[in-house]
Amino acid sequence: MEQLNRSELRKKIMTILYQINVYQKNKMTYDVEEVMKEVLPVENEFVKEVVYGVLTYQNEIDALANKYMKDWTLDRLGNTDQAILRIGIYELLYTDTPDIVSINEAILLAKDYSDDDVRKMINSVLDKVYHEKIGE
């Protein structure tokens, strides 16, 4: 199997987080490793790091997203949009991915998978998280 680049891996992560979100909402049991294997048969450290990272910090990530959404909450977004925003915030705060890359990658996913209003909201939230991170 050919090597996937980080952008392609983020699509896989989005799919994995989407699936886990569906399981959580329906109070179904699931195994994170199994969900990852279904989406990406080959183990990948980046995928593992981001999936487990988002799940570990989901409460903090969601609280931050909700803090910066105007008249809206994360749980009102579709599963795909939630996954994209969580990946973006996680990468911004908890990885050494350059900030601009974290934001741009999330926006690219949103361009492909979210409608315009949601894409703008994701962009706005990530921008605010970024400014809070750098202390502006």
C-alpha positions, 0 to 999 in steps of 0.5 A: 500500500502506498504511503499516504500524505498527511492531508490524506491521513487527516481524511482518514482521521476525520472518518474514524472520528466521525464513526466514533462520534456516531457510536458515542451518540448512540451509546454503542460500544466500540473499540478505537483500534478496530475503528482505526483498522476498518478505515486504515488497515495499516498502522500509522503513528500520526493517525493514532496520535491524533485520534487518541489525542482528540478522544483524550482531550475531547472535553477541553477541545469541545469547550474551546470550540463552544466558547468561540462559536457564536449562538451555536454549539459543537453538538449542533454541527454534523459529525463530519464538521465536528471531526474536522473542528476537533482535529484542527483544535487538537493539532493547534494545541497539542502537536508540533504541526505548524499553526498555519498548517493545522488551520489550513488543513482543517479548512481544506477538509471543510471545503470538501466536506462542509457547507460554506457557513460551517467552513467559515465557522470552523475558520473563525473558531480556529483563528480565535483558538490560534490567537488565544494560544499565541496570547493576542 
